[in-house]
């Protein structure tokens, strides 16, 4: 049985999306302070493995980190509506790049974007933008 992960090109497609996303995060004045690590490599790897597993690829994320528990893992960080919007901006740019080069179809892009926008909204944990 084919999964969405297989349909979009597997690991390499997810790797490209996440790498492009973190290029934006690295210089974003709102998002970068939310990442305590000096090097974003660890965060990039965790996100990549999560998306691989979510879309039907290998379960390496859960095998190494346990249940995703996304809200709990993000609770120490002020995920505001502004942070969510910045996050979505960089993710949109990553998806657009793969749509433009033909890696993702419009339907695949829509399916990915639908999940990402819902997940981003779910992660908002404060409306205090002064933090």
VENURBEL-V661109 format. One line per field, one symbol per residue. ss: DSSP state (h for helix, s for strand, l for the rest). psi: psi as a letter, one per 30 degrees, with the letter a starting at -180 (. if undefined). burial: # if it has 9 or more other ideal C-beta (glycine too) atoms within 8 Angstrom, else .. A space follows every 10 residues. Layout:
# VENURBEL-V661109
ss->???
psi->???
burial->???
This chain:
# VENURBEL-V661109
ss->lllhhhhllh hhhhhhhhhh hhhhhhllll lhhhllllll hhhhhhhhhh hhhhlllllh hhhhhllllh hhhhllllll hhhhhhhhhh hhhhhhhhhh lllllhhhhh hhhhhhhhhh hhhlllllll l
psi->kkleeeefgb eeeeeeeeee efeeefgkfe eeffjfkekg eeeeeeeeee eeeeggalhe eeeffakehe eeffefkjjl eeeeeeeeee eeeeeeefee ggekleeeee eeeeeeeeee effkgkgjgf .
burial->..###..#.# ..######## #####..#.# ##.##....# ..##.##### ###.#.#..# ##.......# #..#...### ..##.##### #####.###. ..##...##. ###.###.## ..###..... .
